[in-house]
């Protein structure tokens, strides 16, 4: 079994996925051979197959139109992962080769109750444009415990924001820990932003506050949409 799955997702970002995969394909073979990659197309306007790479890639497509469904897309990637660890990141977050190498060299020493974050270069918050050292939604998670503790809450799907802020609160309420892994910068933000969708937090903000006041309950009812494996004849459903 490979130790690590890289999980990313996009909406109308096929070219950006190719840029990311070109980047990962440049890594040393000893690194690439230990990686599985899952790409989730979150109901883009057009379904497009990915080019052939010397990489273990599986692509899924969400078939239900849900704006800001990154929580569902990420949950789908985790459910499909067959490795002990999964690294979730946006398509505009490019992992550095030495960062992936560090994870592969140390994953057996990582704690199964801990969710790991990473330092990133050139990252600015999409709302207030403030520079941030750590991306809140680039996460290395233990797959088994991530499923058990609750994963992303899909109550936030359909509107912008707070799924990435609620997750760590809920995780810690279940007894999980959070750590920034390593001392170096292991990701580069390459500057993509989804400009065609409204970034209005006013719907999800009270949802998050209510959940926290109620003890940060474990999410439920995952994968609230139809989905399919790209280039796979059988449509799969939640």
C-alpha positions as a Markdown table, in Angstrom:
| # | Residue | x | y | z |
|---|---|---|---|---|
| 1 | Unk | 0.0 | 0.0 | 0.0 |
| 2 | Unk | 1.2 | 3.5 | -0.8 |
| 3 | Unk | 1.5 | 5.8 | 2.2 |
| 4 | Unk | 0.0 | 9.0 | 0.9 |
| 5 | Unk | -2.8 | 10.3 | -1.4 |
| 6 | Unk | -2.8 | 13.8 | -2.7 |
| 7 | Unk | -6.3 | 15.2 | -3.0 |
| 8 | Unk | -7.2 | 18.4 | -4.9 |
| 9 | Unk | -10.4 | 19.7 | -6.5 |
| 10 | Unk | -11.4 | 22.3 | -9.0 |
| 11 | Unk | -14.3 | 24.1 | -10.7 |
| 12 | Unk | -13.6 | 25.1 | -14.3 |
| 13 | Unk | -9.9 | 24.7 | -13.5 |
| 14 | Unk | -8.8 | 21.9 | -15.9 |
| 15 | Unk | -5.8 | 23.9 | -17.1 |
| 16 | Unk | -4.8 | 24.6 | -13.6 |
| 17 | Unk | -5.0 | 20.9 | -12.7 |
| 18 | Unk | -2.7 | 20.1 | -15.6 |
| 19 | Unk | -0.2 | 22.8 | -14.4 |
| 20 | Unk | -0.3 | 21.2 | -10.9 |
| 21 | Unk | 0.2 | 17.6 | -12.3 |
| 22 | Unk | 3.0 | 18.8 | -14.6 |
| 23 | Unk | 4.7 | 20.1 | -11.4 |
| 24 | Unk | 4.2 | 16.9 | -9.5 |
| 25 | Unk | 5.3 | 14.8 | -12.5 |
| 26 | Unk | 8.7 | 16.6 | -12.2 |
| 27 | Unk | 9.3 | 15.0 | -8.8 |
| 28 | Unk | 11.9 | 12.2 | -8.5 |
| 29 | Unk | 10.6 | 8.8 | -9.3 |
| 30 | Unk | 11.2 | 7.5 | -5.8 |
| 31 | Unk | 8.7 | 10.1 | -4.6 |
| 32 | Unk | 6.1 | 9.7 | -7.4 |
| 33 | Unk | 6.0 | 6.0 | -6.9 |
| 34 | Unk | 4.7 | 6.4 | -3.4 |
| 35 | Unk | 1.9 | 8.7 | -4.2 |
| 36 | Unk | -1.7 | 8.3 | -5.2 |
| 37 | Unk | -3.5 | 11.3 | -6.6 |
| 38 | Unk | -7.2 | 12.1 | -6.6 |
| 39 | Unk | -8.6 | 15.0 | -8.6 |
| 40 | Unk | -12.3 | 15.9 | -8.0 |
| 41 | Unk | -14.0 | 18.0 | -10.7 |
| 42 | Unk | -16.7 | 19.9 | -8.7 |
| 43 | Unk | -19.3 | 20.2 | -11.5 |
| 44 | Unk | -17.3 | 22.2 | -14.0 |
| 45 | Unk | -19.1 | 23.4 | -17.1 |
| 46 | Unk | -17.4 | 20.7 | -19.1 |
| 47 | Unk | -16.1 | 17.3 | -18.1 |
| 48 | Unk | -12.6 | 16.8 | -19.4 |
| 49 | Unk | -10.3 | 13.8 | -19.0 |
| 50 | Unk | -6.8 | 14.4 | -17.8 |
| 51 | Unk | -3.7 | 13.6 | -19.9 |
| 52 | Unk | -1.7 | 10.5 | -19.3 |
| 53 | Unk | 1.1 | 10.9 | -16.7 |
| 54 | Unk | 3.6 | 8.5 | -15.1 |
| 55 | Unk | 1.5 | 9.1 | -12.0 |
| 56 | Unk | -1.2 | 7.1 | -10.1 |
| 57 | Unk | -4.2 | 9.5 | -10.8 |
| 58 | Unk | -7.9 | 8.9 | -10.4 |
| 59 | Unk | -10.4 | 11.6 | -11.4 |
| 60 | Unk | -14.0 | 12.0 | -10.1 |
| 61 | Unk | -16.7 | 14.4 | -11.2 |
| 62 | Unk | -19.5 | 15.8 | -9.0 |
| 63 | Unk | -22.7 | 15.6 | -11.0 |
| 64 | Unk | -24.9 | 17.9 | -8.9 |
| 65 | Unk | -24.7 | 21.7 | -9.1 |
| 66 | Unk | -23.8 | 22.9 | -5.6 |
| 67 | Unk | -21.9 | 26.2 | -5.4 |
| 68 | Unk | -19.0 | 26.2 | -3.0 |
| 69 | Unk | -19.0 | 22.5 | -2.6 |
| 70 | Unk | -15.4 | 22.1 | -1.7 |
| 71 | Unk | -16.3 | 20.4 | 1.5 |
| 72 | Unk | -18.2 | 17.7 | -0.4 |
| 73 | Unk | -15.4 | 17.4 | -3.1 |
| 74 | Unk | -12.8 | 16.9 | -0.4 |
| 75 | Unk | -14.9 | 14.4 | 1.5 |
| 76 | Unk | -15.3 | 12.4 | -1.8 |
| 77 | Unk | -11.6 | 12.4 | -2.2 |
| 78 | Unk | -11.0 | 11.1 | 1.3 |
| 79 | Unk | -13.7 | 8.4 | 1.0 |
| 80 | Unk | -11.9 | 7.2 | -2.2 |
| 81 | Unk | -8.5 | 7.3 | -0.6 |
| 82 | Unk | -6.9 | 3.9 | 0.1 |
| 83 | Unk | -3.8 | 5.1 | 1.9 |
| 84 | Unk | -3.2 | 5.8 | 5.6 |
| 85 | Unk | -2.6 | 9.5 | 5.1 |
| 86 | Unk | -4.2 | 12.1 | 2.8 |
| 87 | Unk | -2.9 | 15.5 | 1.9 |
| 88 | Unk | -5.7 | 17.9 | 0.9 |
| 89 | Unk | -5.0 | 21.2 | -0.8 |
| 90 | Unk | -6.5 | 23.6 | -3.3 |
| 91 | Unk | -5.4 | 23.5 | -6.9 |
| 92 | Unk | -3.5 | 26.8 | -6.4 |
| 93 | Unk | -1.4 | 25.3 | -3.7 |
| 94 | Unk | 1.7 | 23.7 | -5.2 |
| 95 | Unk | 3.6 | 21.3 | -2.9 |
| 96 | Unk | 7.3 | 21.6 | -2.9 |
| 97 | Unk | 9.2 | 18.3 | -3.7 |
| 98 | Unk | 11.1 | 18.5 | -0.5 |
| 99 | Unk | 7.9 | 18.9 | 1.5 |
| 100 | Unk | 6.4 | 15.7 | 0.0 |
| 101 | Unk | 9.7 | 13.9 | 0.6 |
| 102 | Unk | 9.6 | 15.1 | 4.2 |
| 103 | Unk | 6.1 | 13.6 | 4.7 |
| 104 | Unk | 7.1 | 10.3 | 3.1 |
| 105 | Unk | 10.2 | 10.0 | 5.2 |
| 106 | Unk | 8.3 | 10.8 | 8.5 |
| 107 | Unk | 4.8 | 9.5 | 8.1 |
| 108 | Unk | 5.3 | 6.4 | 10.3 |
| 109 | Unk | 6.3 | 8.8 | 13.1 |
| 110 | Unk | 3.2 | 11.0 | 12.7 |
| 111 | Unk | 0.5 | 10.9 | 15.2 |
| 112 | Unk | -2.9 | 9.3 | 14.1 |
| 113 | Unk | -4.9 | 11.8 | 16.3 |
| 114 | Unk | -3.2 | 14.8 | 14.7 |
| 115 | Unk | -4.1 | 17.0 | 11.7 |
| 116 | Unk | -1.1 | 18.7 | 10.2 |
| 117 | Unk | -0.9 | 22.1 | 8.5 |
| 118 | Unk | 1.9 | 23.7 | 6.4 |
| 119 | Unk | 3.7 | 26.9 | 5.9 |
| 120 | Unk | 3.0 | 28.4 | 2.5 |
| 121 | Unk | 4.7 | 31.2 | 0.5 |
| 122 | Unk | 2.9 | 34.1 | -1.1 |
| 123 | Unk | -0.5 | 33.4 | 0.4 |
| 124 | Unk | -3.0 | 36.1 | 1.0 |
| 125 | Unk | -6.5 | 35.8 | 2.5 |
| 126 | Unk | -9.1 | 36.0 | -0.2 |
| 127 | Unk | -11.3 | 38.3 | 1.9 |
| 128 | Unk | -9.1 | 40.8 | 3.7 |
| 129 | Unk | -5.9 | 40.3 | 1.5 |
| 130 | Unk | -3.7 | 39.9 | 4.6 |
| 131 | Unk | -0.6 | 37.8 | 4.2 |
| 132 | Unk | -0.8 | 34.4 | 6.1 |
| 133 | Unk | 2.0 | 32.1 | 6.9 |
| 134 | Unk | -0.2 | 28.9 | 7.1 |
| 135 | Unk | -3.0 | 28.0 | 4.6 |
| 136 | Unk | -6.1 | 27.0 | 6.7 |
| 137 | Unk | -7.3 | 24.4 | 4.2 |
| 138 | Unk | -4.0 | 22.6 | 3.3 |
| 139 | Unk | -4.1 | 19.6 | 5.6 |
| 140 | Unk | -2.4 | 16.3 | 6.1 |
| 141 | Unk | -4.9 | 14.0 | 7.8 |
| 142 | Unk | -4.9 | 10.4 | 9.1 |
| 143 | Unk | -7.6 | 8.9 | 6.8 |
| 144 | Unk | -9.2 | 6.4 | 9.3 |
| 145 | Unk | -9.5 | 8.9 | 12.1 |
| 146 | Unk | -10.5 | 11.7 | 9.8 |
| 147 | Unk | -13.5 | 9.7 | 8.8 |
| 148 | Unk | -14.2 | 8.7 | 12.4 |
| 149 | Unk | -13.9 | 12.2 | 13.8 |
| 150 | Unk | -16.2 | 13.7 | 11.3 |
| 151 | Unk | -14.6 | 15.1 | 8.1 |
| 152 | Unk | -15.9 | 18.3 | 6.5 |
| 153 | Unk | -19.4 | 19.4 | 7.4 |
| 154 | Unk | -21.4 | 19.6 | 4.2 |
| 155 | Unk | -24.0 | 21.9 | 5.9 |
| 156 | Unk | -21.7 | 24.7 | 4.7 |
| 157 | Unk | -21.9 | 23.6 | 1.0 |
| 158 | Unk | -23.9 | 26.0 | -1.2 |
| 159 | Unk | -22.4 | 29.1 | 0.3 |
| 160 | Unk | -18.9 | 30.5 | 0.9 |
| 161 | Unk | -16.8 | 30.1 | 3.9 |
| 162 | Unk | -16.4 | 28.5 | 7.4 |
| 163 | Unk | -16.1 | 24.8 | 6.4 |
| 164 | Unk | -12.3 | 25.2 | 6.9 |
| 165 | Unk | -12.7 | 27.1 | 10.1 |
| 166 | Unk | -15.2 | 24.8 | 11.7 |
| 167 | Unk | -13.3 | 21.6 | 10.9 |
| 168 | Unk | -10.4 | 22.2 | 13.3 |
| 169 | Unk | -12.8 | 23.3 | 16.1 |
| 170 | Unk | -14.8 | 20.1 | 15.6 |
| 171 | Unk | -11.6 | 18.0 | 15.3 |
| 172 | Unk | -10.3 | 19.3 | 18.7 |
| 173 | Unk | -13.7 | 18.7 | 20.3 |
| 174 | Unk | -13.3 | 15.1 | 19.4 |
| 175 | Unk | -9.9 | 14.9 | 21.1 |
| 176 | Unk | -7.8 | 15.6 | 18.0 |
| 177 | Unk | -4.7 | 17.7 | 17.9 |
| 178 | Unk | -3.3 | 20.2 | 15.3 |
| 179 | Unk | 0.3 | 20.9 | 14.5 |
| 180 | Unk | 2.2 | 22.8 | 11.8 |
| 181 | Unk | 4.5 | 20.2 | 10.2 |
| 182 | Unk | 8.2 | 21.0 | 9.9 |
| 183 | Unk | 10.0 | 24.3 | 10.0 |
| 184 | Unk | 10.3 | 25.0 | 6.3 |
| 185 | Unk | 7.8 | 26.4 | 3.7 |
| 186 | Unk | 6.5 | 23.3 | 1.9 |
| 187 | Unk | 3.8 | 24.9 | -0.3 |
| 188 | Unk | 3.7 | 27.8 | -2.8 |
| 189 | Unk | 0.5 | 29.7 | -3.5 |
| 190 | Unk | 0.4 | 30.3 | -7.3 |
| 191 | Unk | -2.3 | 32.9 | -7.2 |
| 192 | Unk | -5.4 | 31.4 | -8.6 |
| 193 | Unk | -8.7 | 32.6 | -7.2 |
| 194 | Unk | -12.3 | 31.6 | -8.3 |
| 195 | Unk | -13.6 | 34.9 | -9.4 |
| 196 | Unk | -17.0 | 33.8 | -10.8 |
| 197 | Unk | -18.5 | 32.9 | -7.5 |
| 198 | Unk | -19.7 | 35.2 | -4.7 |
| 199 | Unk | -17.6 | 35.2 | -1.5 |
| 200 | Unk | -20.4 | 36.2 | 0.9 |
| 201 | Unk | -19.9 | 34.7 | 4.4 |
| 202 | Unk | -23.2 | 36.0 | 5.9 |
| 203 | Unk | -25.0 | 32.7 | 5.4 |
| 204 | Unk | -22.4 | 30.3 | 6.8 |
| 205 | Unk | -21.2 | 32.5 | 9.6 |
| 206 | Unk | -24.3 | 32.0 | 11.8 |
| 207 | Unk | -24.3 | 28.3 | 10.9 |
| 208 | Unk | -20.8 | 28.0 | 12.3 |
| 209 | Unk | -21.5 | 30.0 | 15.4 |
| 210 | Unk | -24.6 | 27.9 | 16.2 |
| 211 | Unk | -22.7 | 24.7 | 15.8 |
| 212 | Unk | -20.0 | 25.9 | 18.1 |
| 213 | Unk | -22.5 | 27.0 | 20.7 |
| 214 | Unk | -24.1 | 23.5 | 20.5 |
| 215 | Unk | -20.8 | 21.8 | 21.2 |
| 216 | Unk | -19.4 | 21.5 | 17.7 |
| 217 | Unk | -21.3 | 18.3 | 16.7 |
| 218 | Unk | -19.9 | 15.7 | 14.5 |
| 219 | Unk | -21.0 | 16.2 | 10.8 |
| 220 | Unk | -23.3 | 13.7 | 9.2 |
| 221 | Unk | -24.9 | 12.9 | 5.9 |
| 222 | Unk | -21.8 | 12.9 | 3.7 |
| 223 | Unk | -21.7 | 13.1 | -0.1 |
| 224 | Unk | -25.0 | 14.8 | -0.7 |
| 225 | Unk | -24.7 | 14.7 | -4.5 |
| 226 | Unk | -24.3 | 12.4 | -7.4 |
| 227 | Unk | -20.8 | 11.7 | -8.6 |
| 228 | Unk | -18.9 | 9.4 | -11.0 |
| 229 | Unk | -15.4 | 8.3 | -11.8 |
| 230 | Unk | -14.2 | 9.9 | -15.0 |
| 231 | Unk | -13.8 | 7.5 | -17.9 |
| 232 | Unk | -15.8 | 4.9 | -15.9 |
| 233 | Unk | -19.0 | 3.6 | -17.3 |
| 234 | Unk | -21.0 | 3.0 | -14.1 |
| 235 | Unk | -22.4 | 6.2 | -12.4 |
| 236 | Unk | -21.9 | 6.0 | -8.7 |
| 237 | Unk | -24.1 | 7.7 | -6.1 |
| 238 | Unk | -23.9 | 8.6 | -2.5 |
